[in-house]
Amino acid sequence: MPVAASAIYFLNLRGDVLINRLYRDDVGGNMVDAFRTHIMQTKELGTCPVKQIGGCSFFYMRISNVYIVIVVSSNANVACAFKFVVEVYCIPSFLNSDTKALLLAVALFKSYFGGAFDEDAIRNNFVLIYELLDEIMDFGYPQNLSPEILKLYITQEGVRSPFSSKPSDRPIPNATLQVTGAVGWRREGLVYKKNEVFLDIVESVNLLMSSKGVVLRCDVTGKVLMKCFLSGMPDLKLGLNDKIGLEKESQLKSRPTKSGKTIELDDVTFHQCVNLTRFNSEKTVSFVPPDGEFELMKYRITEGVNLPFKVLPTIKELGRTRMEVNVKVKSVFGAKMFALGVVVKIPVPKHTAKTSFTVTSGRAKYNASIDCLVWKIRKFPGQTEPTLSAEIELISTMTEKKSSTRPPIQMEFQVPMFTASGLRVRFLKVWEKSGYNTVEWVRYITKAGSYEVRC
């Protein structure tokens, strides 16, 4: 159940109220005095953006020279509050409705003011702000906050900063559909000479492997990014090789589906454009896309991860002042593919005096600032096993050697056209009433997250 805002205050740096709006009668009118006394005067503004005073929660942030203070009389979602402060200029699709509303409110005001949001902009546009506050909140619950939709029926223009860019005069047709909120993330009337869809699957591999080759932790976090240049109001359908979706499809078609390898997606989150009702019933990703770039979905994989690289380290201590390091890195992906920007960081003791090494591919050097041998391979073909052999001379110390755990070997890489999860796009269909032809582009890339091998 969403938590409703009881009141919203806009304050300057001195604590003077510029504008305020009371949505509910469960808080007193002196809430801003409590904020000044317990937070502003005690210099606690920079410690935590959420404060509990009496029976109310205060959530506040600073943008330019303005503090926005939201008062909530019931329990608040602190995690979303922190997300609100950190990502104040972007709007993640997974936030709850109240947090997203506050984020959108700032973007809405900036849109009306020509990109500026400061004390002068608020003083020059207080009538418009009150009108917007009444429109975007009903009894403290967020309503429609899309600037493009609100501008269809709140046509008053704000006093713009002289340094802001010139607003777009492009009209938005068919306002009825937009005002109803049926497809609030896309305008009608878009026209492109060439209708194209770009779909990127980007995955990050996280690995922690023991010195004996045992996988201690392994998972893949991925996201599906899209860039759409489509005319009209198209309806898209995306098919992936996920196990649940394929089983549902075979049930609906009453025949087995040929799909090859299937995977199980965990922790899936979607953009607001995805039809969740249809996804729950048919396990189909159907949506009317926003125009331009957006993140369609995010997911995680914990089983059946295809590791792109295997690292086989061998370290020998030859007395107190010498070490011998041998590292073999094997690329497991196909021979026709290759990785780019591969970096292997091999830790060495802090009291290293001299290093000498040979590599079968790429270049290596000793970086004393991070106490590592840094091995770089610009283009790493699949199914190859380059090696690094190094001899390390250490500074002799009078103190007795203490046994300590060595830091792990770390890797950085990018592998185009490879997915560690095995995720594949089976189809991407586009329907539009005019029946135009589309061009679909699909790309895959896997990169290193926290890719570590103990030695």
Sine and cosine of phi, psi and omega as CSV:
sin_phi,cos_phi,sin_psi,cos_psi,sin_omega,cos_omega
0.00,0.00,0.81,-0.59,-0.02,-1.00
-0.92,0.38,0.50,-0.86,0.02,-1.00
-1.00,-0.08,0.82,-0.58,-0.07,-1.00
-1.00,0.08,0.59,-0.81,0.07,-1.00
-0.98,0.19,0.76,-0.65,0.04,-1.00
-0.99,0.11,-0.57,0.82,-0.02,-1.00
-0.36,-0.93,0.44,-0.90,0.06,-1.00
-0.76,-0.65,0.75,-0.66,0.01,-1.00
-0.84,-0.54,0.63,-0.78,0.16,-0.99
-0.91,-0.41,0.90,-0.44,-0.07,-1.00
-0.87,-0.48,0.49,-0.87,0.16,-0.99
-1.00,0.05,-0.05,-1.00,-0.08,-1.00
-0.92,0.38,-0.34,0.94,0.05,-1.00
-1.00,0.09,-0.18,0.98,-0.04,-1.00
1.00,-0.09,0.10,0.99,0.04,-1.00
-0.96,0.28,0.66,-0.75,0.01,-1.00
-0.98,0.22,0.87,-0.50,0.08,-1.00
-1.00,0.06,-0.75,0.66,0.01,-1.00
-0.51,-0.86,0.60,-0.80,0.12,-0.99
-0.58,-0.81,0.42,-0.91,0.00,-1.00
-0.61,-0.79,0.85,-0.52,0.05,-1.00
-1.00,-0.09,0.86,-0.52,-0.03,-1.00
-0.99,-0.17,-0.43,0.90,-0.05,-1.00
-0.67,-0.74,0.34,-0.94,-0.03,-1.00
-0.99,-0.16,0.34,0.94,-0.01,-1.00
-1.00,-0.02,0.06,1.00,0.11,-0.99
-0.77,-0.63,0.45,-0.89,0.00,-1.00
-0.99,0.16,0.21,-0.98,-0.01,-1.00
-0.98,0.21,-0.13,0.99,-0.03,-1.00
-0.99,-0.17,0.38,0.93,-0.03,-1.00
-0.89,0.46,-0.57,0.82,-0.01,-1.00
-0.92,0.39,-0.50,0.86,0.07,-1.00
-0.91,0.42,-0.63,0.78,0.06,-1.00
-0.90,0.43,-0.60,0.80,0.03,-1.00
-0.91,0.42,-0.69,0.72,0.01,-1.00
-0.90,0.43,-0.70,0.71,-0.11,-0.99
-0.94,0.34,-0.72,0.70,-0.15,-0.99
-1.00,-0.03,-0.28,0.96,-0.08,-1.00
-0.85,-0.53,-0.84,0.55,-0.09,-1.00
-0.93,0.37,-0.69,0.72,-0.05,-1.00
-0.97,0.24,-0.32,0.95,0.01,-1.00
-1.00,-0.10,0.12,0.99,0.08,-1.00
0.87,0.49,0.59,0.81,-0.02,-1.00
-0.97,-0.23,0.25,0.97,-0.08,-1.00
-0.91,0.41,-0.52,0.85,-0.08,-1.00
-1.00,-0.03,0.05,1.00,-0.08,-1.00
-1.00,-0.03,-0.74,0.68,-0.05,-1.00
-0.48,-0.88,0.74,-0.67,-0.04,-1.00
-0.99,0.17,0.03,1.00,0.01,-1.00
-0.79,-0.61,0.79,-0.61,0.02,-1.00
-0.76,-0.65,0.59,-0.81,0.07,-1.00
-0.95,-0.32,0.89,-0.46,0.02,-1.00
-0.81,-0.59,0.92,-0.40,-0.05,-1.00
0.91,0.41,-0.79,-0.62,0.01,-1.00
-0.99,-0.17,0.22,0.98,-0.07,-1.00
-0.86,-0.51,0.49,-0.87,0.11,-0.99
-0.96,-0.27,0.72,-0.70,0.04,-1.00
-0.93,-0.36,0.84,-0.54,0.08,-1.00
-0.90,-0.44,0.85,-0.53,-0.13,-0.99
-0.67,-0.74,0.39,-0.92,0.07,-1.00
-0.48,-0.88,0.32,-0.95,0.03,-1.00
-0.89,-0.46,0.77,-0.63,0.12,-0.99
-0.80,-0.60,0.88,-0.47,-0.09,-1.00
0.85,0.53,-0.84,-0.55,0.00,-1.00
-0.95,-0.33,0.54,0.84,-0.02,-1.00
-0.77,-0.64,0.71,-0.70,0.16,-0.99
-0.98,-0.18,0.75,-0.66,0.12,-0.99
-0.96,-0.28,0.85,-0.52,-0.06,-1.00
-0.88,-0.48,0.83,-0.55,0.05,-1.00
-0.93,-0.36,0.80,-0.60,-0.02,-1.00
-0.97,-0.26,0.79,-0.61,0.00,-1.00
-0.82,-0.58,0.76,-0.64,-0.06,-1.00
-1.00,0.08,-0.32,0.95,0.00,-1.00
-0.94,-0.34,-0.09,-1.00,-0.05,-1.00
-0.91,0.41,0.67,-0.74,-0.05,-1.00
-0.93,-0.37,0.40,-0.92,0.04,-1.00
-1.00,0.10,0.98,-0.18,-0.10,-1.00
-0.93,0.37,-0.61,0.79,-0.02,-1.00
-0.87,0.49,-0.69,0.72,0.04,-1.00
-0.93,0.37,-0.50,0.86,0.04,-1.00
-0.90,0.44,-0.71,0.71,0.05,-1.00
-0.88,0.47,-0.66,0.75,0.03,-1.00
-0.88,0.47,-0.60,0.80,0.04,-1.00
-0.87,0.50,-0.70,0.71,-0.03,-1.00
-0.94,0.35,-0.68,0.73,-0.09,-1.00
-0.93,0.37,-0.64,0.77,-0.11,-0.99
-0.91,-0.42,0.77,0.64,-0.11,-0.99
-0.92,0.38,-0.39,0.92,-0.04,-1.00
-0.98,-0.20,0.03,1.00,0.12,-0.99
-0.74,-0.67,0.30,-0.95,-0.16,-0.99
-0.81,-0.59,1.00,-0.04,0.02,-1.00
-0.90,0.44,0.60,-0.80,-0.07,-1.00
-0.96,0.27,-0.26,0.96,-0.09,-1.00
-1.00,-0.03,-0.03,1.00,-0.01,-1.00
-0.95,0.30,0.42,-0.91,0.03,-1.00
-0.96,0.28,0.12,-0.99,-0.18,-0.98
-0.92,0.40,-0.61,0.80,-0.04,-1.00
-0.93,0.36,-0.73,0.68,0.00,-1.00
-0.89,0.45,-0.68,0.73,0.02,-1.00
-0.90,0.44,-0.56,0.83,0.01,-1.00
-0.89,0.45,-0.69,0.72,-0.01,-1.00
-0.91,0.40,-0.62,0.78,0.07,-1.00
-0.89,0.45,-0.73,0.69,-0.02,-1.00
-0.91,0.41,-0.50,0.86,0.01,-1.00
-0.89,0.46,-0.68,0.73,0.04,-1.00
-0.89,0.46,-0.72,0.69,0.02,-1.00
-0.89,0.46,-0.58,0.82,0.01,-1.00
-0.91,0.41,-0.74,0.67,0.01,-1.00
-0.88,0.48,-0.68,0.74,0.01,-1.00
-0.89,0.45,-0.56,0.83,0.02,-1.00
-0.92,0.40,-0.66,0.75,0.01,-1.00
-0.96,0.29,-0.51,0.86,-0.05,-1.00
-1.00,-0.02,0.10,0.99,0.00,-1.00
0.98,0.21,0.50,0.87,0.07,-1.00
0.99,-0.13,-0.17,0.99,-0.02,-1.00
-0.99,-0.15,0.62,-0.79,0.11,-0.99
-0.57,-0.82,1.00,-0.08,0.00,-1.00
-0.51,-0.86,-0.10,-0.99,-0.07,-1.00
-0.89,0.46,-0.66,0.75,0.00,-1.00
-0.90,0.44,-0.65,0.76,0.00,-1.00
-0.89,0.45,-0.61,0.79,0.01,-1.00
-0.93,0.36,-0.69,0.72,0.00,-1.00
-0.90,0.43,-0.57,0.82,-0.03,-1.00
-0.98,0.18,-0.24,0.97,-0.11,-0.99
-0.75,-0.66,0.52,0.85,-0.12,-0.99
-0.91,0.41,-0.55,0.83,0.02,-1.00
-0.90,0.43,-0.70,0.71,0.02,-1.00
-0.91,0.42,-0.62,0.78,-0.02,-1.00
-0.90,0.43,-0.69,0.73,0.03,-1.00
-0.87,0.49,-0.64,0.77,0.01,-1.00
-0.90,0.43,-0.65,0.76,0.01,-1.00
-0.93,0.36,-0.64,0.77,0.02,-1.00
-0.88,0.47,-0.61,0.79,0.05,-1.00
-0.93,0.36,-0.50,0.87,-0.07,-1.00
-0.99,0.14,-0.61,0.79,-0.12,-0.99
-1.00,0.03,-0.20,0.98,0.02,-1.00
-0.78,-0.62,0.72,-0.69,0.08,-1.00
-0.81,-0.58,0.95,-0.31,-0.05,-1.00
0.84,0.55,0.55,0.84,0.02,-1.00
1.00,0.04,-0.09,1.00,0.01,-1.00
-0.99,-0.12,0.71,-0.71,-0.05,-1.00
-0.93,0.36,0.61,-0.79,0.04,-1.00
-0.89,-0.46,-0.62,-0.78,-0.03,-1.00
-0.97,0.25,0.82,-0.57,-0.04,-1.00
-0.83,-0.55,0.20,0.98,0.00,-1.00
-0.96,0.29,0.84,-0.54,-0.01,-1.00
-0.85,0.53,-0.64,0.76,-0.05,-1.00
-0.91,0.42,-0.58,0.82,-0.01,-1.00
-0.98,0.21,-0.69,0.72,-0.02,-1.00
-0.90,0.44,-0.55,0.83,-0.01,-1.00
-0.94,0.35,-0.18,0.98,0.04,-1.00
-0.96,0.27,-0.47,0.88,-0.02,-1.00
-0.77,-0.63,-0.07,1.00,0.25,-0.97
-0.92,-0.40,1.00,0.00,-0.19,-0.98
-1.00,-0.02,-0.06,1.00,0.01,-1.00
-0.90,0.44,0.72,-0.69,0.00,-1.00
-1.00,-0.07,0.63,-0.77,0.04,-1.00
-0.98,0.19,0.31,-0.95,0.10,-0.99
-0.97,0.25,0.92,-0.38,-0.13,-0.99
-1.00,0.01,0.48,-0.88,0.07,-1.00
-0.93,0.36,0.60,-0.80,0.03,-1.00
-0.91,0.41,-0.26,0.97,-0.02,-1.00
-0.99,-0.12,-0.03,1.00,-0.02,-1.00
-0.99,0.17,0.38,-0.93,0.00,-1.00
-0.96,0.27,0.35,-0.94,-0.02,-1.00
-0.94,0.35,0.77,-0.64,-0.03,-1.00
-0.93,0.38,0.42,-0.91,0.01,-1.00
-0.97,0.24,0.70,-0.71,0.02,-1.00
-0.99,-0.16,0.20,0.98,-0.05,-1.00
-0.94,0.35,0.84,-0.55,-0.04,-1.00
-0.96,0.30,0.37,-0.93,0.04,-1.00
-0.89,-0.46,0.96,-0.27,-0.05,-1.00
-0.98,0.21,0.14,-0.99,0.06,-1.00
0.79,0.62,0.88,0.48,-0.08,-1.00
-0.93,0.37,-0.45,0.89,-0.08,-1.00
-0.87,0.50,-0.72,0.69,0.00,-1.00
-0.89,0.46,-0.61,0.79,-0.02,-1.00
-0.94,0.34,-0.65,0.76,-0.04,-1.00
-0.92,0.38,-0.56,0.83,0.02,-1.00
-0.93,0.37,-0.26,0.97,0.04,-1.00
0.99,0.14,0.25,0.97,-0.01,-1.00
-0.87,0.49,-0.74,0.68,0.06,-1.00
-0.70,-0.71,0.98,0.22,-0.10,-0.99
-0.96,0.26,-0.21,0.98,-0.06,-1.00
-0.99,-0.13,0.05,1.00,-0.03,-1.00
-0.61,-0.79,0.68,-0.74,0.07,-1.00
-1.00,0.05,0.48,-0.88,0.15,-0.99
-1.00,0.06,0.30,-0.95,0.06,-1.00
1.00,0.02,0.17,0.99,0.03,-1.00
-0.96,0.28,0.69,-0.73,-0.02,-1.00
-0.70,-0.72,0.78,-0.63,0.07,-1.00
-0.79,-0.61,0.61,-0.79,0.05,-1.00
-0.93,0.36,-0.62,0.78,0.02,-1.00
-0.84,-0.54,0.88,-0.48,-0.05,-1.00
-1.00,-0.02,0.91,-0.42,-0.09,-1.00
-0.73,-0.68,0.48,-0.87,0.10,-1.00
-0.74,-0.67,0.82,-0.58,0.06,-1.00
-0.94,-0.35,0.80,-0.60,-0.02,-1.00
-0.81,-0.59,0.84,-0.54,0.00,-1.00
-0.88,-0.47,0.78,-0.63,0.14,-0.99
-0.96,-0.27,0.92,-0.39,-0.07,-1.00
-0.91,-0.42,0.83,-0.55,-0.04,-1.00
-0.83,-0.55,0.56,-0.83,0.09,-1.00
-0.87,-0.49,0.79,-0.62,-0.03,-1.00
-0.99,-0.15,0.79,-0.61,0.06,-1.00
-0.92,-0.39,0.83,-0.56,-0.09,-1.00
-0.64,-0.77,0.65,-0.76,0.21,-0.98
-0.72,-0.69,0.91,-0.41,-0.06,-1.00
-0.88,-0.47,0.61,-0.79,0.02,-1.00
-0.97,0.24,0.17,-0.98,0.01,-1.00
-0.92,0.38,-0.31,0.95,0.02,-1.00
-1.00,-0.08,0.12,0.99,0.04,-1.00
1.00,0.06,0.24,0.97,0.02,-1.00
-1.00,-0.01,0.77,-0.63,0.01,-1.00
-0.97,0.24,0.90,-0.43,0.01,-1.00
-1.00,0.00,-0.58,0.82,0.02,-1.00
-0.46,-0.89,0.71,-0.70,0.00,-1.00
-0.40,-0.91,0.78,-0.63,0.09,-1.00
-0.37,-0.93,0.24,-0.97,0.00,-1.00
-0.79,-0.61,0.78,-0.62,0.15,-0.99
-0.94,-0.34,0.77,-0.64,-0.07,-1.00
-0.71,-0.70,0.28,-0.96,0.08,-1.00
-0.56,-0.83,0.53,-0.85,0.03,-1.00
-0.96,-0.28,0.92,-0.39,-0.01,-1.00
-0.97,-0.23,0.64,-0.77,-0.01,-1.00
-0.75,-0.66,0.48,-0.87,0.13,-0.99
-0.70,-0.71,0.92,-0.38,-0.11,-0.99
-0.93,-0.37,0.78,-0.62,0.14,-0.99
-0.82,-0.57,0.98,0.22,-0.11,-0.99
-0.84,-0.55,0.62,-0.79,0.03,-1.00
-0.99,0.14,0.42,-0.91,0.10,-1.00
0.94,0.35,-0.53,-0.85,-0.01,-1.00
-0.86,-0.51,0.98,0.22,-0.08,-1.00
-0.97,0.24,0.42,-0.91,0.09,-1.00
-0.91,-0.42,0.85,-0.52,-0.07,-1.00
-0.95,-0.32,0.50,-0.87,0.06,-1.00
-0.71,-0.70,0.83,-0.56,-0.05,-1.00
-0.93,-0.36,0.77,-0.64,0.04,-1.00
-0.91,-0.41,0.81,-0.58,0.02,-1.00
-0.89,-0.46,0.22,-0.97,-0.01,-1.00
-1.00,-0.02,0.63,0.78,0.06,-1.00
-0.99,0.17,0.57,-0.82,-0.16,-0.99
-0.89,0.46,-0.72,0.69,-0.07,-1.00
-0.91,0.42,-0.68,0.73,0.00,-1.00
-0.90,0.44,-0.63,0.77,0.00,-1.00
-0.94,0.35,-0.61,0.79,0.04,-1.00
-0.90,0.43,-0.64,0.77,0.03,-1.00
-0.92,0.39,-0.62,0.78,0.01,-1.00
-0.91,0.42,-0.65,0.76,0.01,-1.00
-0.92,0.39,-0.55,0.84,0.05,-1.00
-0.92,0.38,-0.66,0.75,-0.02,-1.00
-0.93,0.37,-0.58,0.82,-0.02,-1.00
-1.00,0.03,-0.16,0.99,0.00,-1.00
0.85,0.53,0.52,0.86,0.09,-1.00
-0.42,-0.91,0.47,-0.88,-0.03,-1.00
-0.91,0.42,0.55,-0.83,0.01,-1.00
-0.98,-0.22,0.78,-0.63,0.04,-1.00
-0.99,0.13,0.92,-0.39,-0.11,-0.99
-0.70,-0.71,-0.21,0.98,-0.07,-1.00
0.96,0.27,-0.63,-0.77,-0.04,-1.00
-0.94,0.35,0.70,-0.72,0.07,-1.00
-0.90,-0.43,0.40,-0.92,-0.02,-1.00
-0.75,-0.66,0.29,-0.96,0.04,-1.00
-0.92,-0.40,0.87,-0.49,-0.01,-1.00
-1.00,0.01,0.67,-0.74,0.05,-1.00
-0.90,-0.45,0.43,-0.90,0.14,-0.99
0.77,0.64,0.79,0.61,-0.04,-1.00
-0.99,0.12,0.75,-0.66,0.12,-0.99
-0.79,-0.61,0.60,-0.80,-0.10,-0.99
-0.89,-0.46,0.38,-0.93,0.22,-0.98
-0.93,0.38,0.41,-0.91,-0.06,-1.00
-0.89,0.45,-0.28,0.96,-0.03,-1.00
-0.97,0.25,-0.30,0.96,-0.05,-1.00
-0.96,0.29,0.70,-0.71,0.04,-1.00
-0.97,0.23,0.99,-0.14,-0.08,-1.00
-0.94,0.33,-0.52,0.85,0.03,-1.00
-0.88,0.47,-0.70,0.71,0.02,-1.00
-0.94,0.34,-0.56,0.83,0.02,-1.00
-0.92,0.39,-0.65,0.76,-0.01,-1.00
-0.92,0.39,-0.56,0.83,-0.06,-1.00
-1.00,0.02,-0.63,0.77,-0.08,-1.00
-0.92,-0.38,-0.11,0.99,-0.09,-1.00
0.82,0.57,0.65,0.76,0.00,-1.00
-0.89,-0.45,0.73,-0.68,0.03,-1.00
-1.00,0.05,0.99,-0.10,0.00,-1.00
-0.90,-0.43,0.65,-0.76,-0.08,-1.00
-0.26,-0.96,0.43,-0.90,0.22,-0.97
-0.98,-0.18,0.93,-0.38,-0.21,-0.98
-0.98,0.22,0.51,-0.86,0.23,-0.97
-0.91,0.42,0.29,-0.96,0.04,-1.00
-0.99,0.13,0.73,-0.69,0.03,-1.00
1.00,-0.01,-0.53,-0.85,-0.10,-1.00
-1.00,0.02,0.60,-0.80,0.10,-1.00
-0.25,-0.97,0.29,-0.96,0.03,-1.00
-0.99,-0.16,0.93,-0.37,-0.08,-1.00
-0.96,0.29,-0.71,0.70,-0.06,-1.00
-0.36,-0.93,0.35,-0.94,0.12,-0.99
-0.78,-0.63,0.46,-0.89,-0.06,-1.00
-0.43,-0.90,0.12,-0.99,0.05,-1.00
-0.62,-0.79,0.57,-0.82,0.02,-1.00
-0.81,-0.58,0.76,-0.65,0.01,-1.00
-0.87,-0.49,-0.19,0.98,-0.03,-1.00
-0.84,-0.54,0.56,-0.83,0.09,-1.00
0.92,0.40,0.61,0.79,-0.02,-1.00
-0.98,0.20,0.76,-0.65,0.07,-1.00
-1.00,-0.03,0.97,-0.23,-0.01,-1.00
-0.94,0.33,0.79,-0.61,-0.03,-1.00
-0.96,0.29,-0.45,0.89,-0.05,-1.00
-0.71,-0.70,0.55,-0.83,0.20,-0.98
-0.89,-0.46,0.76,-0.65,-0.02,-1.00
-0.93,-0.36,0.82,-0.58,-0.03,-1.00
-0.87,-0.50,1.00,-0.09,-0.03,-1.00
-1.00,-0.08,0.54,-0.84,0.12,-0.99
-0.68,-0.73,0.87,-0.49,-0.04,-1.00
-0.83,-0.56,0.81,-0.58,0.01,-1.00
-0.86,-0.51,0.71,-0.71,0.07,-1.00
-0.99,-0.15,0.89,-0.45,-0.04,-1.00
-0.97,-0.24,0.99,0.14,-0.05,-1.00
0.99,0.14,-0.32,-0.95,-0.06,-1.00
-1.00,0.04,-0.31,0.95,-0.14,-0.99
-0.83,-0.56,0.18,0.98,-0.02,-1.00
-0.65,-0.76,0.56,-0.83,0.08,-1.00
-0.67,-0.74,0.47,-0.88,0.06,-1.00
-0.82,-0.58,0.82,-0.57,-0.07,-1.00
-0.86,-0.51,0.79,-0.62,0.09,-1.00
-0.77,-0.64,0.83,-0.56,-0.02,-1.00
-0.78,-0.62,0.82,-0.58,0.08,-1.00
-0.92,-0.40,0.76,-0.65,0.03,-1.00
-0.89,-0.47,0.86,-0.51,-0.02,-1.00
-0.94,-0.34,0.78,-0.62,0.07,-1.00
-1.00,0.03,0.83,-0.55,-0.11,-0.99
-1.00,-0.03,-0.34,0.94,-0.05,-1.00
-0.95,0.31,0.09,-1.00,-0.13,-0.99
-0.87,0.49,0.44,-0.90,-0.06,-1.00
-0.93,0.38,-0.40,0.92,-0.01,-1.00
-0.99,0.11,-0.15,0.99,0.03,-1.00
-0.98,-0.18,0.19,-0.98,0.02,-1.00
-0.46,-0.89,0.43,-0.90,0.06,-1.00
-0.98,-0.21,0.46,-0.89,-0.01,-1.00
-0.87,-0.49,0.53,-0.85,0.10,-1.00
0.86,0.50,0.67,0.75,-0.01,-1.00
-0.97,0.23,0.79,-0.62,0.04,-1.00
-0.76,-0.66,0.81,-0.59,0.05,-1.00
-0.90,-0.43,0.86,-0.51,0.00,-1.00
-0.95,-0.30,0.92,-0.39,-0.05,-1.00
-0.96,-0.27,0.91,-0.41,-0.06,-1.00
-0.94,0.33,0.59,-0.81,0.07,-1.00
-0.77,-0.64,0.30,-0.95,-0.01,-1.00
-0.87,0.49,0.44,-0.90,-0.02,-1.00
-0.91,0.41,-0.50,0.87,-0.04,-1.00
-1.00,-0.06,0.62,0.78,0.07,-1.00
-0.96,0.29,0.75,-0.66,-0.01,-1.00
-0.98,-0.22,-0.64,0.77,-0.10,-1.00
-0.47,-0.88,0.57,-0.82,0.04,-1.00
-0.72,-0.70,0.55,-0.84,0.14,-0.99
-0.61,-0.79,0.70,-0.71,-0.08,-1.00
-0.49,-0.87,0.31,-0.95,0.09,-1.00
-0.73,-0.68,0.59,-0.80,0.03,-1.00
-0.76,-0.64,0.54,-0.84,0.05,-1.00
-1.00,0.04,-0.18,0.98,0.02,-1.00
-0.38,-0.92,0.60,-0.80,0.03,-1.00
0.98,0.20,-0.35,-0.94,0.00,-1.00
-0.70,-0.72,0.47,-0.88,-0.02,-1.00
-0.68,-0.74,0.46,-0.89,0.06,-1.00
-0.43,-0.90,0.32,-0.95,0.03,-1.00
-1.00,-0.09,0.83,-0.56,0.01,-1.00
-0.95,-0.31,0.97,-0.25,-0.07,-1.00
-0.94,0.34,-0.41,0.91,-0.05,-1.00
-0.93,0.37,-0.46,0.89,0.02,-1.00
-0.89,-0.45,0.09,1.00,0.02,-1.00
0.81,0.59,0.79,0.62,-0.03,-1.00
-0.61,-0.79,0.50,-0.87,0.30,-0.95
-1.00,0.06,0.85,-0.52,-0.06,-1.00
-0.97,-0.26,0.91,-0.42,-0.05,-1.00
-0.94,-0.35,0.87,-0.49,-0.06,-1.00
-0.89,-0.46,0.73,-0.68,0.08,-1.00
-0.79,-0.61,0.91,-0.41,-0.11,-0.99
-0.93,0.37,-0.67,0.74,0.00,-1.00
-0.72,-0.69,0.91,-0.42,-0.14,-0.99
-0.93,-0.37,0.97,-0.24,-0.01,-1.00
-0.93,0.37,0.39,-0.92,0.06,-1.00
-0.96,0.28,0.40,-0.92,0.02,-1.00
0.85,0.53,0.64,0.77,0.08,-1.00
-0.81,-0.59,0.32,-0.95,-0.07,-1.00
-0.69,-0.73,0.95,0.32,0.07,-1.00
-0.93,0.36,0.45,-0.90,-0.04,-1.00
-0.76,-0.65,0.39,-0.92,0.11,-0.99
-0.80,-0.60,0.78,-0.63,0.08,-1.00
-0.85,-0.53,0.78,-0.63,-0.07,-1.00
-0.67,-0.74,0.57,-0.82,0.15,-0.99
-0.90,-0.43,0.76,-0.65,-0.11,-0.99
-0.85,-0.53,0.79,-0.62,0.09,-1.00
-0.97,-0.23,0.74,-0.67,-0.07,-1.00
-0.95,-0.32,0.44,-0.90,0.07,-1.00
-0.96,0.26,0.78,-0.63,0.01,-1.00
-0.95,0.31,0.76,-0.65,-0.01,-1.00
-0.88,-0.47,0.46,-0.89,-0.01,-1.00
-0.98,0.19,-0.44,0.90,-0.04,-1.00
-0.96,0.26,0.48,-0.88,0.01,-1.00
-0.94,0.35,0.67,-0.74,-0.04,-1.00
-0.92,0.40,0.74,-0.67,0.02,-1.00
-0.97,-0.26,0.69,-0.72,0.03,-1.00
-0.96,0.28,0.76,-0.65,0.00,-1.00
-0.60,-0.80,0.41,-0.91,0.01,-1.00
-0.99,0.17,0.78,-0.63,0.01,-1.00
-0.97,0.26,0.56,-0.83,0.13,-0.99
-0.90,0.44,0.45,-0.89,-0.04,-1.00
-0.97,0.25,0.36,-0.93,0.16,-0.99
-0.96,0.28,0.70,-0.71,-0.02,-1.00
-0.90,-0.44,0.55,-0.84,0.00,-1.00
-0.79,-0.61,0.55,-0.83,0.16,-0.99
-0.79,-0.61,0.65,-0.76,-0.01,-1.00
-0.20,-0.98,0.24,-0.97,0.18,-0.98
-0.64,-0.77,0.77,-0.64,-0.02,-1.00
-0.86,-0.52,0.97,-0.23,0.03,-1.00
-0.94,0.35,0.50,-0.87,0.06,-1.00
0.85,0.52,0.55,0.83,0.03,-1.00
-0.62,-0.78,0.68,-0.74,0.09,-1.00
-0.83,-0.56,0.80,-0.60,0.00,-1.00
-0.93,0.37,-0.46,0.89,0.01,-1.00
-0.99,0.16,-0.33,0.94,-0.11,-0.99
1.00,0.08,0.14,0.99,-0.01,-1.00
-0.92,0.40,0.70,-0.71,0.01,-1.00
-0.68,-0.73,0.53,-0.85,0.10,-1.00
-1.00,0.03,0.90,-0.43,0.02,-1.00
-0.99,0.16,-0.63,0.78,0.04,-1.00
-0.33,-0.94,0.40,-0.92,0.12,-0.99
-0.66,-0.75,0.96,-0.27,-0.09,-1.00
-0.96,-0.28,0.61,-0.79,-0.01,-1.00
-0.81,-0.59,0.84,-0.55,0.09,-1.00
-0.89,-0.45,0.70,-0.71,0.09,-1.00
-0.53,-0.85,0.60,-0.80,-0.15,-0.99
-0.86,0.50,-0.45,0.89,0.02,-1.00
-0.98,0.21,-0.27,0.96,0.07,-1.00
0.96,0.27,0.45,0.89,-0.01,-1.00
-0.95,0.31,0.33,-0.94,0.04,-1.00
-1.00,0.04,0.57,-0.82,0.00,-1.00
-0.83,-0.55,0.39,-0.92,0.09,-1.00
-0.90,-0.43,0.84,-0.55,-0.02,-1.00
-0.95,-0.31,0.71,-0.71,0.06,-1.00
-0.85,-0.52,0.77,-0.63,-0.01,-1.00
-0.82,-0.57,0.77,-0.63,0.03,-1.00
-0.77,-0.64,0.48,-0.88,0.06,-1.00
-0.81,-0.58,0.55,-0.83,0.11,-0.99
-0.45,-0.90,0.69,-0.72,0.06,-1.00
-0.87,-0.50,0.74,-0.67,0.00,-1.00
-0.76,-0.65,0.22,-0.98,-0.03,-1.00
-0.99,0.15,0.72,-0.70,0.21,-0.98
-1.00,-0.06,-0.97,-0.25,0.16,-0.99
-0.97,-0.25,1.00,-0.05,-0.11,-0.99
-0.95,-0.32,0.99,-0.17,-0.15,-0.99
-0.76,-0.65,0.62,-0.78,0.04,-1.00
-0.77,-0.63,0.86,-0.51,0.00,-1.00
-0.95,0.30,0.53,-0.85,-0.03,-1.00
-0.74,-0.67,0.00,0.00,0.00,0.00
